[in-house]
Amino acid sequence: MVSLAAVVVDSGGVGSHAAIVAREHGLPAVRGTGTATTVLTTGQLVTVDGNRGRVSAPGEGEARGAQRG
């Protein structure tokens, strides 16, 4: 079974599948990062701030999504 703590996607709006699933499960989500699936790796530890639309990884700085929620 896969365990998630947040959702981070390159694109999509508030009605996107990723946003809906995140809301249904009470997970923070950042959409519109543009490069998250290229920059982040599977299993990498990141901090997701769904309120501010920010994703940060230790030692790698911070990325901001164009959309949040």
N, C-alpha and C positions, 0 to 999 in steps of 0.2 A: 504494500500500500504506500502511495506517495503522500508525503506530508508537506504542506505548504505553510509559509508564514506570511507571504505577501505575493502580489502579482506585479510584474514589471514587463511592459510590452513596448515595442517600437512605435506602434501607431494604434489608432482606434479612438472612438469617442465614448461618451457616457452610455450609449446604447450598445456598445460592442460586446461580444460574447465574454471577453476577459473581464470587462467592467461589471457585467451582470453577475458573473460567477463570484467575483471578489465580494460584491455587496451581499449576495446570498449567504456567503460563508463568513462574513464579518472580517474580511482581510483588507489590509491597506493595499492600495493600488496606485501605480504611477504609469500613466499612458503618455505616448508621444515623445519618448526619449530619442527616437531616431536611430540609435545604435546599440541599445542595451543587449540585444541578442548576439551582437558581434563582439562586444567588449567583455561582457560577463561570461563566466564559464559555469557549467553545471556543478552544483555543490559549493560554489564560492560563497563565502560569508559576506553579506552586504547589509547595510542599514537602509530601510525604506521608510520615508516620511510621506505618507499619503496626503497629509494635510498641506504640506508645502510643495509636493510634487518633486521630491528629491530622492536620489539614490546615491549612496556613497559606499565605497569599499575601502577597508583599511589600507593605507599606503597608496591609493590610486586616485584620491580626490573625489569629486562629486559631479554627478550628472543631474541635469534638471529636465523634467518632462514639460512639454508644452501644455499638457493637460494634467489634471490631478483628480484624485477621488477614489 
